[in-house]
């Protein structure tokens, strides 16, 4: 029971009472309100009188307010159980995105912002650094959105491209969210797959009588690829999963062509150069050198791991009377990766999962964040929800009955203040976003009266549901995923910026993963694994010898894992930096995706069996490159340079050092994107970041 001082938040939580009509109407009203403000500014403020306070301040206040409802209007499409609401949310997102494009290309508003920028450079009173940063980014944003182009056909075409890309993004993600395919198998074909997975599968009738339907959702897909003994079953599942969203294939090709055309219109050599200019890396050369260097260093380890895994496969298949054909296939990897850990390290991932029941693990994680960052998490029961709900109805402050809600506070050492709301939506359902992600529902910011608006943030995950006999149990890699996404949530909650623009995780893409990646290290620390664990039957902590074995597997087949990440990163850079537009038009995207995977990771695909390289369309199942990580996937790897440096330099000796945890909270998390991210890192580390810890952690030399 939380102390009374933590019982009544000073700000009500948001409501989720949208209807298929209200969601679209509210989106239209938001757009109309902003349009009216912009028209008013243009009508009333002459360019020579334009200042930050007369133009930017009202624009920022409008943006802050719009974000409070706008993000939620777009959120329903990822989580609502009602298809009508998901469709309305998709329509609302399209309306708001199209309107954003209109706003970002308003010449009349740009002239006011440009004049305010010029005035700030000369005679206007000096602004706080965050406001200066916003002014600079706002001005540059107009130029990057086509206002540097002459009025006429070029600018009109640019606007057309932006609107088409917005539509493609929405369609692409909707196809992934709504994907409901699967394959029917007999129980024999699924020999080896854990019984609790099979028991949860849909049972067949009619022509599928006696079979079960395996979906492509993670709780079905991964255990099958890890445990199904029949290689034909694994092959069928792997190939079908790569082809589950083939309607996205032409959308992906169209997106990369449109991006390339837009970048060239703006005078950039390609889309990657356009995107990376504003990130920490700054240039495509920096990114390509980093990826190439890492590939060179990881290559020998990848060969060694592959040879070891193939030897295990050969031995296994011969023992079962099968004839090995000399190939180590894509659909072999999860199976033999799991087997080598079981055999060489005596680790059974299902045994370890028994120590990490979901609800208990969440409590343990929140305890770590409480101790480290000076926070307090208070779960809201139905009575609390009813009291806090603006409608008086407990169910109106969540979008689904499964959702868990916490009010979050500073502890006494941090002043007992309110921090925000945290939502957890943990299990799969039809139409729901299929991966694990953090969604910022409402940002924090300073209101015009100087008081603070507090954030609301949601973790959307897809962990297996509890059954009649067992709670939901987390594999260790799922514990890491949960900690990672909670890390994004804490970044969001800890934000203390003036504006919503820079709040929380609103940083450059090649930094945003670093805070969460750093926190993953706690899942590999003996003391923290002990404190997180509680056997679902006995309540016992995980034994020390099991922890020791688990930690010894941290870097098993690490080279192959990182080569897979490199495949995504190099594919991303390749499709976004063609030598010419004509070259991109000719590009066989699926062939390139599969060819690069084979070359970089060295695992055989169906090509080794005589199939063409277009056998699968993995890029069509991969939302990142359409959803904001375009020419940015390298950031998952490059941000590990920063995250590993921070952990080794500050926390490795004592991960639960509350003094350093609070310094991290206030120096890194609190600032969001309100200052240059490199400056944030240098202030926290006391020096420029180094890649030494990154390479040392992977067992690679610090210099090539």
C-alpha positions in Angstrom: 0.0 0.0 0.0 1.5 3.3 -1.1 1.7 6.2 1.4 -1.3 8.6 1.2 0.9 11.3 -0.4 1.1 9.1 -3.5 -2.6 8.3 -3.8 -4.0 11.3 -5.6 -2.2 12.5 -8.7 -2.6 16.2 -9.4 -3.4 15.5 -13.1 -6.1 13.1 -14.3 -5.1 10.3 -16.7 -6.2 10.5 -20.3 -9.4 8.7 -21.4 -9.8 6.2 -24.2 -13.5 6.8 -25.1 -13.1 7.5 -28.8 -15.8 6.2 -31.2 -15.3 5.6 -34.9 -16.9 9.1 -35.5 -15.3 11.0 -32.7 -11.7 9.9 -33.5 -11.9 11.3 -37.1 -13.9 14.4 -36.0 -11.4 15.2 -33.2 -8.5 14.9 -35.7 -10.2 17.3 -38.0 -10.9 19.7 -35.1 -7.2 19.6 -34.1 -6.1 20.4 -37.6 -8.6 23.2 -37.9 -7.5 24.8 -34.6 -3.9 24.9 -35.7 -4.8 26.2 -39.2 -6.8 29.0 -37.6 -3.8 29.9 -35.4 -1.4 30.0 -38.3 -3.8 32.1 -40.4 -4.2 34.5 -37.4 -0.4 34.9 -37.0 0.1 35.5 -40.7 -2.7 38.1 -40.7 -1.7 39.9 -37.5 2.2 39.8 -37.4 4.2 41.5 -40.1 7.5 39.8 -40.9 9.5 42.8 -39.5 7.7 42.5 -36.1 8.1 38.7 -36.0 9.8 37.5 -32.8 10.1 34.3 -30.9 7.4 35.4 -28.4 5.0 36.8 -31.0 5.2 33.8 -33.4 7.0 30.7 -32.0 5.5 30.8 -28.5 1.9 30.5 -29.7 2.9 27.9 -32.2 4.7 25.8 -29.5 1.8 26.2 -27.1 -0.6 24.9 -29.8 1.8 22.0 -30.6 2.0 21.0 -27.0 -1.8 21.0 -26.6 -2.4 19.2 -29.8 0.0 16.4 -28.8 -2.2 15.6 -25.7 -5.0 14.2 -27.9 -3.3 13.8 -31.2 -1.0 10.9 -30.1 -3.9 9.0 -28.6 -6.1 9.4 -31.7 -3.3 7.7 -33.7 -2.7 5.1 -30.9 -6.0 3.2 -31.3 -4.9 1.6 -34.6 -2.1 -0.3 -32.7 -4.1 -1.5 -29.7 -7.9 -1.3 -30.0 -9.8 -4.6 -30.1 -12.5 -2.9 -32.2 -11.7 -2.9 -35.9 -13.8 0.2 -36.6 -11.8 2.1 -34.1 -8.5 0.9 -35.6 -9.7 2.0 -39.0 -10.9 5.4 -37.7 -7.5 5.9 -36.0 -5.8 5.0 -39.3 -7.9 7.6 -41.1 -7.2 10.2 -38.3 -3.5 9.6 -38.7 -3.7 10.2 -42.4 -5.6 13.4 -41.9 -3.1 14.7 -39.3 -0.1 13.6 -41.4 -1.4 15.3 -44.5 -2.2 18.4 -42.4 1.4 18.4 -41.0 2.7 18.3 -44.5 0.6 21.3 -45.4 1.8 23.2 -42.3 5.4 22.4 -42.9 5.2 23.8 -46.4 3.4 27.1 -45.6 5.6 29.8 -47.1 3.8 32.5 -45.2 4.5 30.9 -41.8 8.1 30.1 -42.8 8.7 33.8 -43.5 7.6 34.7 -40.0 9.8 32.0 -38.5 12.7 33.0 -40.7 12.3 36.6 -39.6 12.2 35.6 -35.9 15.4 33.5 -36.5 17.1 36.5 -38.0 16.0 38.8 -35.2 17.2 36.3 -32.6 20.6 36.4 -34.2 20.8 40.2 -33.9 18.7 42.0 -31.4 16.0 40.0 -29.6 16.5 39.2 -25.9 18.5 36.0 -25.5 16.4 32.8 -25.2 17.0 29.7 -23.2 19.2 27.1 -25.1 16.2 24.8 -25.6 14.1 27.5 -27.2 17.0 28.5 -29.5 17.4 24.9 -30.5 13.7 24.7 -31.3 13.8 27.8 -33.4 16.8 26.5 -35.3 15.2 23.1 -35.9 11.9 24.7 -36.8 13.5 26.9 -39.5 15.6 24.1 -40.9 12.5 21.9 -40.9 10.8 24.2 -43.4 13.8 24.1 -45.7 14.0 20.3 -45.4 10.3 20.1 -46.2 10.7 21.7 -49.6 10.5 25.5 -48.9 14.0 25.9 -50.3 12.7 24.8 -53.6 11.3 27.5 -56.0 7.5 27.7 -56.1 6.0 25.7 -59.0 6.3 22.2 -60.3 9.3 21.1 -58.1 7.7 22.2 -54.9 4.3 20.8 -55.8 5.9 17.4 -56.7 7.8 17.4 -53.3 4.5 17.9 -51.5 2.9 15.1 -53.5 5.7 12.8 -52.6 5.4 13.6 -48.9 1.7 12.8 -48.9 2.2 9.6 -50.8 4.9 8.5 -48.3 2.6 9.2 -45.4 -0.1 7.0 -47.0 2.4 4.2 -47.6 3.6 4.3 -44.0 0.0 4.0 -42.7 -0.9 1.2 -45.1 2.3 -0.8 -44.5 1.9 -0.7 -40.7 -1.8 -1.5 -40.9 -1.0 -4.7 -42.9 1.5 -5.8 -40.2 -1.0 -5.0 -37.4 -3.9 -6.8 -39.1 -1.8 -9.8 -40.3 -3.6 -13.0 -39.2 -2.1 -15.8 -41.2 -0.7 -19.0 -40.1 -0.1 -22.7 -41.1 -1.9 -25.9 -40.1 0.3 -28.7 -38.7 -0.3 -32.1 -37.2 1.0 -32.6 -33.6 3.7 -34.9 -35.1 5.0 -32.2 -37.4 5.4 -30.0 -34.2 7.3 -32.7 -32.3 9.6 -31.0 -29.8 7.5 -27.8 -29.5 6.6 -27.2 -25.8 3.2 -28.5 -24.8 2.0 -25.2 -23.4 2.6 -23.6 -26.8 0.7 -26.3 -28.7 -2.2 -26.3 -26.1 -2.7 -22.6 -26.8 -3.1 -23.0 -30.6 -6.4 -22.9 -32.5 -7.7 -26.4 -33.1 -8.7 -27.4 -36.6 -12.1 -28.6 -37.9 -13.2 -30.1 -41.2 -10.3 -30.5 -43.6 -8.0 -29.3 -40.8 -9.4 -31.7 -38.2 -6.6 -33.1 -36.0 -4.4 -30.2 -36.8 -3.5 -27.0 -35.0 -3.0 -23.5 -36.5 0.4 -21.9 -35.9 0.2 -18.1 -36.2 3.2 -15.8 -37.0 2.8 -14.0 -33.6 6.0 -14.2 -31.5 4.7 -16.6 -28.8 3.9 -19.2 -31.5 6.7 -18.5 -34.0 9.8 -18.4 -31.9 9.2 -21.6 -29.8 8.5 -23.5 -33.1 11.7 -22.3 -34.8 13.6 -23.1 -31.6 12.1 -26.5 -30.7 10.5 -28.2 -33.7 12.6 -31.2 -34.5 11.4 -31.6 -38.0 13.5 -29.4 -40.3 10.7 -29.3 -42.9 8.4 -27.8 -40.3 10.9 -25.1 -39.4 11.5 -24.4 -43.1 7.8 -24.0 -43.9 7.3 -21.7 -40.9 10.4 -19.6 -41.7 9.5 -19.1 -45.4 5.8 -18.5 -44.7 6.7 -15.9 -42.1 9.0 -14.1 -44.6 5.9 -14.0 -47.0 3.2 -13.1 -44.5 2.8 -9.5 -45.7 3.5 -9.7 -49.4 1.1 -6.9 -50.1 3.8 -4.6 -48.6 6.4 -5.5 -51.3 5.3 -2.9 -53.8 4.7 -0.4 -51.0 8.3 -0.8 -49.9 9.7 -0.3 -53.4 7.5 2.7 -53.9 8.7 4.2 -50.6 12.4 4.0 -51.4 11.8 5.4 -54.9 9.8 8.3 -53.6 12.3 9.0 -50.8 15.2 9.0 -53.3 13.3 11.4 -55.7 12.5 13.8 -52.8 16.1 13.9 -51.6 17.4 14.6 -55.1 14.8 17.4 -55.5 16.3 19.0 -52.3 19.8 18.7 -53.8 21.0 15.7 -51.8 22.8 12.8 -53.5 20.3 10.3 -51.9 17.9 9.8 -49.1 20.5 8.5 -46.7 22.5 11.7 -47.0 19.3 13.7 -46.3 18.4 11.7 -43.2 21.8 11.3 -41.6 22.7 15.0 -41.9 20.6 15.7 -38.8 21.7 12.7 -36.8 24.8 12.2 -34.5 26.7 10.5 -37.4 26.2 13.5 -39.7 27.4 11.8 -42.9 26.8 8.6 -44.8 30.6 8.0 -44.9 30.7 7.9 -41.1 27.9 5.3 -41.0 29.2 3.1 -43.8 32.7 3.1 -42.3 31.3 2.0 -38.9 29.2 -0.8 -40.5 32.0 -1.9 -42.7 34.5 -1.9 -39.8 32.2 -3.9 -37.6 31.5 -6.4 -40.4 35.2 -7.0 -40.8 35.8 -7.5 -37.1 32.7 -9.8 -36.7 33.4 -11.9 -39.8 35.9 -14.4 -38.4 33.7 -15.0 -35.3 30.7 -15.6 -37.5 32.6 -18.2 -39.6 33.7 -20.0 -36.4 30.2 -19.9 -34.8 28.6 -21.2 -38.0 31.2 -24.1 -38.3 30.5 -25.1 -34.7 26.7 -24.9 -35.2 26.9 -27.0 -38.4 29.0 -29.6 -36.6 26.2 -29.8 -34.0 23.5 -30.0 -36.7 25.4 -32.8 -38.6 25.8 -34.8 -35.4 22.1 -34.3 -34.5 20.8 -35.2 -38.0 23.0 -38.3 -38.3 21.8 -39.5 -34.9 18.2 -39.2 -36.2 18.9 -41.1 -39.4 18.8 -37.9 -41.5 21.3 -37.1 -44.2 23.1 -33.7 -43.7 23.6 -31.8 -47.0 26.4 -29.5 -45.9 24.2 -26.4 -45.4 23.4 -24.5 -42.2 20.0 -22.9 -43.1 18.2 -19.8 -41.9 15.6 -22.1 -40.3 18.2 -24.1 -38.5 19.6 -21.2 -36.5 17.2 -20.7 -33.6 17.0 -24.5 -33.2 20.7 -25.2 -33.0 21.5 -21.9 -31.2 19.1 -23.1 -28.5 20.6 -26.7 -28.6 24.2 -25.5 -28.2 23.2 -23.5 -25.1 21.4 -26.5 -23.6 24.2 -28.9 -24.4 27.4 -26.9 -23.9 26.1 -24.7 -21.0 23.4 -27.0 -19.5 20.9 -24.2 -19.9 17.2 -25.0 -20.5 15.4 -21.7 -21.3 12.0 -23.1 -20.2 13.5 -24.0 -16.8 14.9 -20.5 -16.5 11.5 -19.0 -17.5 9.9 -20.7 -14.4 11.8 -18.1 -12.3 10.4 -15.2 -14.2 6.6 -15.1 -14.0 5.6 -11.9 -15.8 3.8 -10.0 -13.0 6.5 -10.7 -10.5 9.2 -9.8 -12.9 7.5 -6.4 -13.6 7.4 -5.7 -9.9 11.1 -6.5 -9.6 12.0 -4.3 -12.5 10.0 -1.4 -11.1 11.8 -1.9 -7.8 15.1 -1.5 -9.6 13.9 1.7 -11.2 12.7 3.0 -7.9 16.0 2.4 -6.2 18.1 3.6 -9.1 16.2 6.7 -10.1 14.3 7.7 -7.0 10.9 6.8 -8.3 7.7 5.3 -6.8 5.2 3.2 -8.9 1.7 2.9 -7.5 -0.6 0.4 -9.3 -4.1 1.8 -9.9 -6.9 -0.6 -8.8 -10.5 -0.3 -10.0 -11.4 2.1 -7.1 -8.4 4.3 -7.9 -9.3 4.3 -11.6 -12.9 5.2 -10.9 -11.8 8.1 -8.6 -9.3 9.4 -11.1 -11.3 8.9 -14.3 -12.6 12.2 -15.7 -15.8 10.4 -16.6 -16.2 8.6 -13.3 -15.9 5.2 -15.0 -12.8 3.1 -14.2 -12.9 1.4 -17.6 -12.6 4.7 -19.5 -9.0 5.3 -18.6 -7.7 2.1 -20.4 -8.2 0.9 -24.0 -8.5 -2.8 -23.0 -9.3 -4.7 -19.9 -5.8 -6.3 -19.9 -4.1 -2.9 -19.4 -2.2 -2.3 -16.1 -1.8 1.3 -15.0 0.6 2.9 -12.6 0.8 6.4 -11.2 4.5 7.3 -11.0 6.0 9.6 -8.4 9.3 11.0 -7.2 10.4 9.4 -3.9 11.1 11.5 -0.8 14.7 12.1 -1.8 13.5 13.6 -5.1 10.8 15.7 -3.5 7.7 13.4 -3.6 6.3 15.1 -6.7 4.1 13.5 -9.4 5.9 12.2 -12.5 3.3 10.7 -14.8 1.4 7.6 -15.8 2.7 4.2 -17.0 0.6 1.7 -18.9 1.4 -1.9 -19.6 -0.4 -3.9 -22.4 1.4 -7.2 -22.3 -0.4 -10.0 -24.3 -1.2 -10.6 -28.0 -4.7 -10.1 -29.5 -6.1 -9.8 -33.0 -5.3 -6.4 -34.6 -2.8 -5.4 -32.0 0.7 -4.2 -32.8 2.8 -7.4 -33.1 6.1 -6.6 -31.5 7.3 -4.9 -28.3 7.4 -1.1 -28.3 7.0 2.0 -26.1 4.3 4.5 -27.2 4.3 8.1 -25.8 0.6 8.8 -25.3 1.0 12.3 -23.9 4.3 14.2 -23.6 5.3 16.4 -20.7 6.0 20.2 -21.0 5.8 23.5 -19.2 2.4 25.1 -19.5 2.1 28.9 -20.1 1.4 29.4 -16.4 4.7 27.8 -15.5 3.2 24.6 -14.1 4.2 21.2 -15.5 2.1 18.9 -17.7 3.0 15.3 -16.8 3.5 12.5 -19.4 1.7 9.3 -20.0 3.5 6.4 -21.7 2.6 2.9 -22.7 4.5 -0.4 -23.2 2.8 -2.6 -25.8 4.2 -6.1 -25.8 3.2 -9.6 -26.9 4.2 -12.1 -24.1 2.4 -15.4 -23.9 -0.9 -15.3 -22.0 -1.3 -17.1 -18.6 -3.0 -20.5 -18.8 -5.1 -22.4 -16.2 -2.0 -24.2 -14.9 0.7 -21.5 -15.3 1.2 -17.8 -15.2 2.8 -16.1 -18.2 6.5 -17.0 -17.9 9.3 -15.0 -19.5 12.3 -16.5 -21.3 15.4 -14.6 -20.4 15.5 -12.8 -23.8 11.9 -11.6 -23.1 13.1 -10.3 -19.7 15.7 -8.3 -21.6 13.1 -7.0 -24.1 10.8 -6.0 -21.2 13.6 -4.2 -19.5 14.6 -2.5 -22.7 11.1 -1.2 -23.4 10.6 -0.2 -19.8 13.8 1.8 -20.3 12.1 3.8 -23.1 9.1 4.3 -20.8 11.3 5.6 -18.0 13.1 7.9 -20.5 9.6 9.3 -21.4 8.5 9.6 -17.7 11.7 11.2 -16.6 11.6 14.0 -19.3 11.7 17.5 -17.9 11.8 19.7 -21.0 10.2 23.1 -21.7 8.4 21.9 -24.8 6.8 18.6 -26.0 9.0 18.7 -29.1 12.1 17.5 -27.1 10.4 15.5 -24.4 11.7 12.1 -23.3 12.6 9.8 -26.2 12.3 12.7 -28.8 16.0 12.5 -29.6 17.9 11.8 -32.8 17.4 8.2 -33.9 21.0 7.1 -33.5 20.9 8.0 -29.8 17.4 7.1 -28.8 18.2 3.4 -28.2 21.2 4.0 -26.0 19.4 4.7 -22.7 17.4 1.5 -23.1 20.3 -0.6 -24.3 22.3 0.5 -21.3 19.6 -0.8 -18.9 19.7 -4.2 -20.6 23.0 -4.8 -18.8 21.0 -5.2 -15.5 19.5 -8.4 -16.9 23.0 -9.8 -17.1 24.1 -8.8 -13.6 23.9 -11.6 -11.0 22.5 -9.5 -8.1 19.8 -8.1 -10.3 18.8 -11.4 -11.8 18.5 -12.7 -8.3 16.3 -9.9 -7.2 14.1 -10.1 -10.3 13.5 -13.9 -10.0 10.8 -15.7 -8.1 9.8 -19.3 -9.1 6.2 -19.4 -10.1 5.5 -22.4 -7.8 7.9 -22.1 -4.9 8.7 -18.4 -4.8 12.5 -19.3 -4.6 15.1 -17.0 -6.3 17.0 -18.4 -9.2 20.0 -20.5 -7.9 23.5 -19.0 -8.2 24.8 -21.8 -10.4 21.9 -21.2 -12.9 22.7 -17.5 -12.9 26.3 -18.3 -13.6 25.5 -20.6 -16.5 23.0 -18.0 -17.9 25.6 -15.2 -17.8 28.2 -17.4 -19.5 25.9 -17.6 -22.5 25.6 -13.8 -23.0 28.0 -13.8 -26.0 27.3 -17.3 -27.4 26.8 -16.9 -31.1 27.0 -13.1 -30.6 28.9 -12.6 -33.9 26.0 -14.2 -35.8 23.5 -12.1 -33.9 25.3 -8.9 -34.7 25.9 -9.9 -38.3 22.1 -10.2 -38.5 21.8 -6.6 -37.2 24.4 -5.6 -39.7 22.3 -7.2 -42.5 19.4 -4.9 -41.6 21.7 -1.9 -41.3 23.6 -2.5 -44.6 20.4 -3.3 -46.5 18.9 -0.1 -45.2 21.9 2.0 -46.3 22.1 0.2 -49.7 18.4 0.9 -50.7 18.7 4.5 -49.4 21.9 5.4 -51.2 21.8 4.3 -54.8 24.2 5.8 -57.3 21.3 6.9 -59.4 17.5 6.9 -59.4 17.5 4.7 -62.5 19.6 2.1 -60.6 17.0 2.1 -57.8 14.2 1.6 -60.3 16.0 -1.5 -61.6 16.7 -2.9 -58.2 15.3 -6.3 -57.2 14.7 -5.4 -53.5 13.8 -8.9 -52.3 16.7 -10.4 -54.1 19.0 -7.8 -52.5 17.6 -8.4 -49.0 18.1 -12.2 -49.3 21.5 -11.9 -51.0 22.9 -9.5 -48.4 21.6 -11.7 -45.6 23.4 -14.7 -47.1 26.6 -12.8 -47.7 26.8 -11.0 -44.3 25.4 -13.7 -41.9 26.6 -16.6 -44.1 23.4 -18.7 -43.4 22.0 -20.7 -46.4 18.5 -19.9 -47.7 16.3 -21.7 -50.2 18.8 -20.5 -52.9 21.0 -23.4 -51.8 18.2 -25.7 -52.7 17.9 -24.2 -56.2 15.2 -21.6 -55.4 15.6 -18.0 -56.9 16.8 -15.3 -54.5 13.2 -13.8 -54.5 11.9 -16.7 -52.4 11.0 -14.4 -49.6 10.2 -10.8 -48.9 11.5 -10.1 -45.4 11.7 -6.3 -46.0 7.8 -6.4 -46.3 7.5 -7.7 -42.8 9.9 -5.2 -41.3 8.2 -2.1 -40.0 11.3 -0.2 -38.9 12.4 1.0 -42.3 9.0 2.4 -43.2 8.2 3.6 -39.6 11.1 6.1 -39.0 14.3 4.1 -39.0 14.9 4.6 -42.7 18.7 5.3 -43.2 18.7 4.9 -39.4 18.7 1.2 -38.5 22.5 1.5 -38.0 21.6 3.4 -34.9 20.7 0.2 -33.1 24.4 -0.8 -33.4 26.0 2.7 -33.1 24.0 3.6 -30.0 25.4 0.4 -28.4 28.8 2.2 -28.5 27.3 4.9 -26.2 25.3 2.5 -24.0 28.2 0.2 -23.3 30.5 3.1 -22.6 28.0 4.5 -20.1 27.5 1.2 -18.4 31.2 0.2 -18.1 32.3 3.7 -17.1 29.6 4.4 -14.5 27.6 1.4 -13.5 29.5 -1.9 -14.0 31.2 -1.7 -10.6 27.9 -1.1 -8.8 24.7 -1.3 -10.9 22.5 -0.2 -8.0 24.5 3.0 -7.2 21.5 5.3 -6.5 23.7 8.4 -6.6 24.9 7.7 -10.1 21.4 6.5 -11.1 19.9 9.8 -10.2 22.8 11.7 -11.9 22.0 9.6 -15.0 18.3 10.4 -14.7 18.9 14.2 -14.4 21.8 14.5 -16.9 20.7 12.1 -19.7 17.0 11.1 -19.4 15.6 14.4 -18.2 17.0 16.4 -21.0 15.5 14.3 -23.9 16.4 16.0 -27.1 16.6 19.5 -25.7 20.3 19.8 -26.3 22.8 18.2 -28.6 22.9 14.5 -27.7 26.7 14.4 -27.9 26.9 17.2 -25.4 24.6 15.2 -23.1 26.9 12.2 -23.4 30.0 14.2 -22.7 28.4 15.8 -19.6 27.5 12.4 -18.2 30.8 10.7 -19.0 33.0 13.7 -18.4 34.7 13.1 -21.7 34.0 12.2 -25.3 32.4 8.8 -25.9 34.8 5.9 -26.7 34.1 2.7 -28.6 36.6 0.7 -26.5 34.0 -0.8 -24.1 31.7 -1.7 -27.1 34.4 -3.8 -28.8 35.7 -5.2 -25.5 32.3 -6.4 -24.4 31.9 -8.3 -27.7 35.4 -9.8 -27.3 36.8 -7.8 -30.2 39.9 -5.7 -30.2 39.4 -2.0 -29.8 41.2 -1.3 -33.0 40.9 -3.1 -36.3 
